[in-house]
């Protein structure tokens, strides 16, 4: 059975080398005119500088956490944390690199070939580097951790169960392989949090700042070279939408994969499953992920090797995704069937497998279906082909107040449908495969993550290419191609968000089960053991935790929005200053000072990201040491439920405002086109929605996962040592 | 002991007769000039017409519910429901009546006397009618229900425990006095829901409609007689802020009072408390409420009988409130001490009374303190004396997008502090007096409700008086007095909101405990019985319920906002039409058609209120019959937690936007006064915030209570008969 891990190794090698090949092949292409080179270089330098600064800060914080983990929990946990952090940081960095190379080459391809299909190929090749790296590095890290600390895989159950790890401070504390795995997941999460939050603040501060003065006051179009904030805006796409997205989805992928593995280990520790069965439960997610990655390599290669791509961009991308997903679905069917074939039927029943060896596969299908349906629901609420967004555009005729009101209403109403789908997935995957099924569903969603990330990254690359084309004054035909690519990117992004929030919710819930395992007493094996896993919200301490937990995502979101607004206002002031002081900017006679704007965005975001991130990491731990594990359990469930709603609300209202503006620009509202007062109102909606959908929404996805992961790591200590139990309360 | 009920009867008689006296004394005052009479009559006619229509619809829905309750549960429950509905409807109606009499008389007092103190007295006298009626009718209804169905009070435990009631359809179903009480609470809730939602949509549709065209397009001030929507706006204050508020707080008061009583009955049914102790547990909340009401009569009389009121309006009102609260605090101390004095110490320990006979009093103090602190926090986040609102005003310099963004951020961040206070109250009141303590805390907050409602009602009366003064062109001195009264009303409203959300949360949680009692099996008296009360959120069905429940307040809020926006847009179109078609409106030469605007608001709100209200009532019941009691338990906790956050968020961001605008108008932002672009931006914020703070926020308070009440009523059926258990899932 362990030999199946070779599939994982193969997948990693295949993915990373294909990524390297694509990287070099993109880099070898022509950059175009001098003006284009100049702009691309400015973007590249800005992005590099930001990531360097950011990684310095994150490196320090990460080192502190690693040392704390090593000292308090076990050195293995600390090392695994570092491996996770390095994997996540590398994926983000590679993605940012390739995006800053690909953007100008996409523009140049559009300029030279004038062919939509060929240009799509360049953009997608760039995106594929990111997609393959995300999944490849994630799996690579897992493989290292498993081989390094799981050691002889035949005895992996001994590692979970027997081989005891010790921290330095609490020698009585005994932890096992679970902690090491959690440490790895936490490493990925921490980087993802900082990348998402830092990048999210950067990109939206620049974007809002550029729009607020450029569009609203000076009435110059987006990406106009006369706008001093425009390069910062393009840098933002690379550090926020690319690097942020990359480490975000790497973290989701790892979370989905390991939540099942960790749960298996916990069940083994509690002697619910035997070592033999654990072996299967542990290997299945890893190999499933490996098979999915191979599927993605095939899907991506299909698109890149195809002779001639049609003009139907969305369809071409869909085919690549569907090939990847198809391989994952068929592969997981075979894996589920064969891996669990010889497992003891009774043992499977005990952990809730109702359909025998098919159970994990059916659960995974529930997950995949849920991701797609939630994506479709997001599209319904945010695309201007449907009523909700059209209504927002219509409301803009009456001024910006009604644009905002209508958008808020749409976002709020949009919470119900995806949540019902999610509830069905939870109930269904649990019904067929118990708690393990929920993590299978999460992994199902993310098994073809390399393909979805490739598609998601191609979007901002095309967006950037459009910016470069505009700034280099490349003419309408070029812009038409990049615009077309960009608009498809917006649709795929909506679907990507469905996967992100759905998988985050499922992974977090699965982690919470492990959390409960970690501090509960003996399992009552006479009755259904799952009934022993209790988080009783009517217990006052848990209830209080749930209330405070539910307020946390609000506070976190509010702080992020405020951070964006603060940085954006500084940007506005700077842009206004330049318009006033540098004569001839608006006539194109003088060049604006792009660099100062980039610095404002960098400094603003690096300064503002720290407090909310540290709060997110610290609150579960600190409150655990004061109030104990029941309270933190409440925090986790409260925060998860509350964050899911807020994330959907923010994502959908933001997306709907964005597209309502585009609908007006495309002439959808009769008599109120570009430049009308209705258009101005819709720009206000778009500006308000920007930080909601691109900073707050994605950060909330990470928040719930990082909170459950860090609680899982810390609970072994604070369930024993906390102020409340010391005081005898 | 039962003789103490005479205190309640005395309080009711005292309060209602004092209210009648004040009503007549206000009505006897002079109305002023012919123009004033004319305007006041138009407002009165509009308000009367709306309430009549609304009560027709509510009457039909209420009758249907009453019949269903009578047939399915017991005739007693049906009758109690009707009594509750009549009490709530009457309170709303009386409040609306007196407000439409008092408004013009306040304006006239300002005109004739030019004295702030004297005018305050008139306004407060009007408000006091509402305050006294709310508490008086609530207690009157409870008294009727207790005397009618509780019968011989010495045997009240037999009624809870022994005397069995039957429905017609499920003859096996056995219910007791608990159901009757729940039916009464439900009657109050249903009316409150419709009054709040219907009135909330009415008032904000008119307000937004008037502002959107008047302030933003035609640049005429608020309450200008040239604005056709202005009378509708003033009608709205009376049906939304007065009638809606009245039945809302009546419902809160009843909920807080009965949640403890119902819990006591359930504990008696489960044989946790003896009949003797139940007697005390049952009487304590009623008599506490009665004493509180007597305190309010004293507090109100103090203000009204005082020879000369100072110009410090806020201080005068505070003294009245503090006298009322002081009597309630001292009275409840004595009640707690003497009523529980002879109770068996062991029996008190079993229900979690850690401080013996002082326990309920300490819990009540926790509640009172919490209400005040939450109010102070709301004030911090929404008053322009503090940083958050000043920041919003400052952000308005950069345009409306940043006004909105900053307001959203403020609202989100503002959730944490009040929730922590609430958590402390829950933990503290539970620690001293168990689950019963939580309901004591809720009742503590609302024990002097008559005083707070009097103060809360005086606000919209003064607001209306200002409107009438403006429309009758009464001159600046008059307007200065009404403005002063109005602005104090805004501050007191913020504190009132703290009490509303806090008490709603506590009452709902207390009801949920009773809900768990109603379908759980036997209590394990060997260990702590409270540990048997389990709502396990890790149970998949409960978890799914919690997710769907958390989405419910969002959907409900979104629908309300959309309803307001829809009605407001119709109003905007009508106002524009009149400006275009009726020549000479803006020059004051022609009279606008006020009546059509009133009709638009009426029809819009009556049409739009039905769906969200029916959804709120139906979802817990319908899903209970499909998925059973565990799922509904999840819905209740999910909805409660989620609604608390949304209500705080909506209330505070709305309030902050409102005051940011006022701050700019008062010249707080240097160089950006009234009429500047910053002011325009702040008006956008105010308009967006209006439905959030005045329609959504208060409606959410009711939502969580009505859901827990209706679930409590229906659970006796659906815990036995539901699709999932029939299918064996």
Interface residues (C-beta under 8 A of the other chain):
Chain A: X208 X212 X216 X395 X398 X399 X400 X401 X402 X404 X405 X406 X408 X409 X410 X411 X412 X413 X414 X415 X416 X419 X420 X422 X423 X424 X426 X427 X430 X431 X509 X512 X513 X516 X533 X534 X535 X536 X537 X538 X540 X541 X543 X544 X546 X547 X548 X550 X551 X552 X554 X555 X557 X558 X559 X561 X562 X564 X565 X568 X569 X572 X637 X638 X641 X642 X644 X645 X649 X683 X684 X687 X688 X691 X692
Chain B: X208 X212 X216 X395 X398 X399 X400 X401 X402 X404 X405 X406 X408 X409 X410 X411 X412 X413 X414 X415 X416 X419 X420 X422 X423 X424 X426 X427 X430 X431 X509 X512 X513 X516 X533 X534 X535 X536 X537 X538 X540 X541 X543 X544 X546 X547 X548 X550 X551 X552 X554 X555 X557 X558 X559 X561 X562 X564 X565 X568 X569 X572 X637 X638 X641 X642 X644 X645 X649 X683 X684 X687 X688 X691 X692
